[in-house]
């Protein structure tokens, strides 16, 4: 497997464990996974670090590859999750392309990604010949894509226990876009049974992959509307104290591009980072306002505070606090605009290892235990390490 297999738990003096962490928070641990194709290997490394520390999420939210990783976690018992993640990423790993170019990694990687683009990945997606006849050729609503994702459906069926997936431990939520209405829809195990079709719908990125029908409606990849589905946490009712670990594989901030390749890569980052900066600012404002309302309502005379009108207004206040740890996956040296289809063994291993190292560091630092303004209901902790070098 391309990821580290070491799974020794962090000693209690150096890290957290599930019980002590959740006791301090007085709430839940939530994992939020972006969509990003091959970049999702970083998410697997983040989970491995949590697992080593004895911390299991109460709720996992994902879109696209994030939904796939989420289903592999929620759809298996804690002792099987690392093995299932490893099994999936082994399946989708592409064969080495042009080994004679191994000494010149950029060229070998470029050729490998090109081979994936034209030939697919046998255990993930394969070219749909009919789609290349003509863009007007009638394929049918559930087949209109350049690739078939039947191999992915088979892999998920093999690796996910549907009973465990719907056990509620952890809760799982996956985002998908309704093709007809253009609305974002979150399938949530708290309100409906989740199956392979829901996960497939969340990852049906057009025009590469065809839409997936769930009940009566067709759905595309939720990433076309919200690739960072963190709003599902903030809009949840009732709100709970939470440690939200938002694992981002696209970069909202970056350098000015100076080549066409740079432009294409930066354009993808901006598009799929999914307005996270604006979301964070809005949520900080909202949570601070809720805490202000709470504190102001306590200052009112009791006879005023107990009137129906004031009670209704005071209900907009709350005491919940959300610590949001934003883990920003570092760019891998030598990557380009095709990084999201870099399913090479080296690419998967490098990103998985980076996620493992970054999450271990955050768990060791425990930023959520630092002093903070009591008026703040949303406290952001951001982490990004230096760009790792691809290993052969």
C-alpha positions in Angstrom: 0.0 0.0 0.0 1.2 3.5 -0.8 0.4 4.8 2.7 2.2 4.2 6.0 0.9 1.1 7.8 2.2 2.2 11.2 -0.8 2.5 13.6 0.6 2.9 17.0 -1.5 5.2 19.1 0.0 8.5 20.3 0.9 8.2 24.0 -1.6 9.8 26.3 0.9 12.4 27.4 1.7 13.5 23.9 -1.7 13.6 22.3 -5.4 13.4 22.9 -7.8 10.5 23.2 -11.4 10.3 22.3 -12.9 10.5 25.8 -10.8 13.3 27.1 -11.1 15.4 24.0 -14.9 15.2 23.8 -15.1 15.8 27.5 -13.1 19.0 27.2 -15.2 20.1 24.2 -18.5 19.2 25.7 -19.5 18.2 22.2 -18.7 16.3 19.0 -15.8 15.8 16.6 -16.7 16.4 13.0 -14.7 15.7 9.9 -15.4 17.7 6.7 -13.8 16.4 3.5 -13.6 18.4 0.2 -13.9 16.9 -3.2 -10.7 16.7 -5.2 -10.1 13.3 -6.9 -6.6 12.0 -6.2 -6.0 14.8 -3.7 -8.3 12.9 -1.3 -5.4 10.7 -0.3 -4.4 13.5 2.1 -7.8 13.0 3.9 -7.0 9.4 4.5 -3.7 10.4 6.2 -5.6 12.9 8.4 -8.0 10.2 9.5 -5.1 7.8 10.2 -3.6 10.3 12.6 -6.9 10.7 14.5 -7.3 6.9 14.6 -3.7 6.6 16.1 -4.7 9.1 18.8 -7.8 7.1 19.7 -10.1 9.8 18.3 -13.1 8.7 16.2 -15.4 11.2 14.5 -19.0 11.5 15.6 -20.0 12.9 12.2 -18.3 12.9 8.7 -19.4 15.2 5.9 -18.0 14.9 2.4 -18.4 15.7 -1.2 -17.1 13.7 -4.2 -13.9 11.9 -3.2 -14.6 13.3 0.3 -17.9 11.4 0.2 -16.1 8.3 -0.8 -13.6 8.5 2.0 -16.4 9.3 4.4 -18.3 6.2 3.3 -15.3 4.0 3.8 -15.0 5.3 7.4 -18.6 5.4 8.4 -19.3 2.1 6.5 -16.8 0.1 8.6 -16.0 -0.5 12.3 -13.1 1.6 13.7 -10.7 -1.4 13.7 -11.3 -2.0 10.0 -11.3 1.6 8.7 -7.6 2.0 7.9 -7.5 -1.3 6.1 -10.5 -0.3 4.0 -9.0 3.0 3.1 -5.8 1.4 2.1 -7.7 -1.2 0.1 -9.6 1.5 -1.8 -6.5 3.6 -2.6 -4.7 0.5 -3.7 -7.5 -0.3 -6.1 -7.5 3.1 -7.8 -3.7 3.4 -8.0 -2.7 3.6 -11.6 0.0 1.4 -13.1 3.4 3.0 -13.5 3.6 4.7 -16.9 6.8 4.9 -18.9 9.2 3.4 -16.3 12.2 4.4 -18.5 11.3 8.0 -17.6 11.4 7.4 -13.9 14.6 9.5 -13.6 12.6 12.5 -15.0 9.6 12.5 -12.6 7.7 15.4 -14.2 7.6 13.8 -17.6 6.6 10.4 -16.2 3.9 11.9 -14.1 2.6 14.0 -17.0 2.4 10.9 -19.2 0.7 8.9 -16.5 -2.0 11.6 -15.9 -2.5 11.8 -19.7 -3.0 8.0 -19.8 -5.5 8.3 -17.0 -7.4 11.0 -18.9 -7.7 8.9 -22.0 -7.8 5.4 -20.6 -9.4 5.9 -17.1 -8.6 3.7 -14.1 -9.8 0.1 -14.3 -11.1 0.0 -10.7 -12.6 3.5 -10.7 -13.8 4.8 -14.1 -13.4 3.6 -17.7 -14.0 5.5 -21.0 -17.6 5.4 -22.3 -17.1 4.8 -26.0 -20.6 6.2 -27.0 -19.7 9.6 -25.5 -16.9 10.1 -28.0 -19.1 9.5 -31.1 -20.6 12.9 -31.0 -21.5 15.4 -28.3 -25.1 15.2 -29.6 -25.3 11.4 -29.5 -28.2 10.3 -27.3 -26.8 8.4 -24.3 -29.6 8.6 -21.8 -29.7 10.7 -18.7 -27.9 8.1 -16.5 -25.2 7.4 -19.1 -24.3 10.9 -20.4 -20.7 11.1 -19.3 -17.3 10.5 -20.9 -16.6 7.7 -18.4 -18.5 4.9 -16.8 -18.2 4.7 -13.0 -19.5 1.1 -12.8 -16.0 0.0 -11.4 -16.3 2.5 -8.6 -19.8 1.1 -7.7 -18.4 -2.4 -7.5 -15.5 -1.2 -5.3 -17.8 0.6 -2.9 -20.1 -2.4 -2.7 -17.1 -4.6 -1.8 -15.6 -2.2 0.8 -18.7 -0.8 2.6 -20.9 -2.4 5.2 -24.3 -0.8 4.6 -25.6 -1.7 8.1 -22.6 0.0 9.7 -22.9 2.9 7.3 -26.4 3.6 8.6 -25.8 2.8 12.2 -25.4 6.5 13.1 -21.9 5.9 14.6 -20.6 8.0 13.0 -23.3 10.0 11.3 -22.5 10.6 7.6 -23.7 13.4 5.3 -22.8 13.6 1.6 -23.6 16.5 -0.7 -25.0 16.3 -4.2 -26.4 18.8 -6.8 -29.9 18.2 -8.1 -29.6 18.3 -11.9 -33.1 19.7 -12.6 -33.4 22.3 -9.8 -29.7 23.2 -9.4 -30.2 23.0 -5.6 -27.6 21.5 -3.2 -29.0 18.5 -1.3 -27.4 16.8 1.6 -28.1 13.1 2.1 -27.9 12.5 5.9 -27.9 9.1 7.7 -29.8 10.9 10.5 -32.8 11.4 8.2 -32.6 8.7 5.5 -30.8 5.4 4.8 -27.5 6.0 2.8 -26.6 3.6 0.1 -23.9 3.3 -2.6 -26.1 5.4 -5.0 -25.9 8.4 -2.6 -22.1 8.2 -2.5 -21.9 7.8 -6.3 -24.2 10.8 -6.8 -22.0 12.9 -4.6 -19.1 12.0 -6.9 -20.8 12.3 -10.3 -18.7 15.2 -11.6 -19.9 16.3 -15.1 -19.1 16.0 -17.9 -16.7 13.2 -17.0 -19.1 11.2 -15.0 -22.8 10.6 -15.6 -25.5 11.8 -13.2 -26.8 9.2 -10.7 -30.5 8.7 -10.0 -31.6 8.6 -6.3 -35.3 7.9 -6.0 -36.9 10.1 -8.6 -34.2 12.7 -9.1 -30.8 12.9 -10.9 -27.8 14.2 -9.1 -24.4 15.5 -10.0 -21.3 16.0 -7.8 -22.0 18.4 -5.0 -18.7 20.1 -5.7 -20.2 22.1 -8.5 -22.2 24.0 -5.9 -20.3 23.6 -2.7 -17.1 21.7 -2.7 -16.4 22.5 0.9 -19.6 21.2 2.6 -18.8 22.8 6.0 -22.1 24.7 6.0 -23.8 21.5 6.8 -22.3 21.7 10.3 -23.2 25.3 10.9 -26.8 24.9 9.6 -27.4 21.8 11.8 -30.2 21.9 14.3 -29.8 21.7 17.2 -26.3 23.2 17.2 -23.7 21.5 19.4 -20.2 22.3 20.7 -17.9 20.9 18.1 -14.3 20.4 17.0 -14.7 20.7 13.2 -11.7 19.4 11.3 -12.1 20.8 7.8 -9.7 19.0 5.4 -9.1 21.1 2.4 -7.2 19.9 -0.6 -7.6 23.0 -2.8 -6.0 26.3 -1.9 -8.1 29.5 -1.5 -4.9 31.6 -1.5 -1.9 31.2 -3.9 0.7 33.0 -5.9 0.1 34.9 -9.2 0.4 32.5 -12.1 3.0 33.1 -14.8 2.3 30.4 -17.3 -0.7 28.7 -18.9 -0.1 25.7 -16.7 0.0 27.9 -13.6 -3.2 29.6 -14.7 -5.0 26.3 -15.2 -3.8 25.0 -11.8 -4.7 28.2 -10.0 -8.1 28.4 -11.6 -8.9 24.9 -10.3 -7.8 25.9 -6.8 -10.0 29.0 -6.8 -13.0 27.2 -8.2 -12.9 24.2 -6.0 -11.8 25.9 -2.8 -15.5 26.9 -2.9 -15.5 30.3 -1.3 -14.2 29.0 2.1 -12.9 32.4 3.1 -16.3 34.0 2.7 -18.0 31.1 4.6 -15.6 31.5 7.5 -16.1 35.3 7.7 -19.9 34.8 7.6 -19.9 32.1 10.3 -17.6 34.1 12.6 -20.0 37.0 12.4 -23.1 34.8 12.9 -21.7 33.0 15.9 -20.4 36.1 17.6 -23.9 37.7 17.1 -25.5 34.6 18.7 -23.2 35.0 21.7 -23.9 38.7 22.0 -27.7 38.0 21.9 -27.2 35.4 24.6 -25.3 37.8 26.9 -27.7 40.7 26.3 -30.8 38.6 27.1 -29.3 37.7 30.5 -29.0 41.5 31.3 -32.7 42.1 30.9 -35.0 42.3 33.9 -36.6 39.0 34.6 -40.1 40.2 33.9 -39.0 41.5 30.5 -36.9 38.4 29.7 -39.8 36.1 30.3 -42.2 37.7 27.9 -43.1 35.7 24.8 -41.7 38.3 22.5 -38.3 38.5 24.2 -38.1 34.8 24.6 -38.6 34.4 20.8 -35.8 36.9 20.1 -33.5 35.4 22.8 -33.8 32.1 21.1 -31.6 33.4 18.3 -28.8 33.4 20.8 -26.8 30.3 21.8 -23.9 29.2 23.9 -22.4 26.7 21.5 -18.8 27.0 20.5 -17.2 25.6 17.4 -13.4 25.2 17.0 -12.7 24.9 13.3 -9.3 23.4 12.5 -8.6 24.1 8.8 -6.0 21.7 7.5 -4.7 22.9 4.1 -3.1 20.2 2.1 0.3 21.5 0.9 0.9 21.4 -2.8 3.2 18.5 -3.8 6.4 19.7 -5.5 6.1 19.3 -9.3 2.3 19.1 -9.4 0.3 20.9 -12.1 -3.3 21.4 -13.3 -3.8 17.6 -13.6 -3.0 17.0 -9.9 -6.5 15.8 -9.2 -6.0 12.8 -11.5 -2.6 12.0 -10.2 -3.4 8.5 -9.0 0.3 7.4 -9.2 1.6 5.3 -6.3 4.1 8.2 -5.5 1.4 10.8 -5.5 -1.0 8.9 -3.3 1.8 8.0 -0.9 3.1 11.6 -0.7 -0.3 13.1 0.0 -1.3 10.4 2.5 1.9 10.9 4.4 1.4 14.7 4.3 -2.1 14.4 5.8 -0.8 12.0 8.5 2.1 14.4 9.5 -0.1 17.5 9.5 -2.8 16.0 11.6 -0.3 14.5 14.1 1.2 18.0 14.5 -2.2 19.6 15.1 -3.1 16.9 17.6 0.1 17.5 19.5 -0.4 21.3 19.6 -4.1 21.1 20.5 -4.9 24.7 19.5 -8.5 24.4 20.7 -7.2 24.5 24.3 -5.7 28.0 23.9 -7.4 31.1 25.5 -10.0 32.7 23.3 -12.5 35.6 23.5 -15.7 34.3 25.3 -17.8 36.2 22.9 -16.5 34.2 20.0 -18.6 31.2 19.1 -16.4 30.3 16.1 -12.7 30.0 16.6 -10.5 29.2 13.6 -7.2 27.3 13.8 -5.4 27.1 10.4 -2.5 24.8 9.5 -0.5 24.2 6.4 3.0 22.7 6.2 5.7 23.1 3.6 5.3 21.4 0.2 6.4 17.8 0.4 8.6 16.3 -2.3 7.1 13.4 -4.3 8.8 10.1 -3.3 9.5 7.5 -5.9 
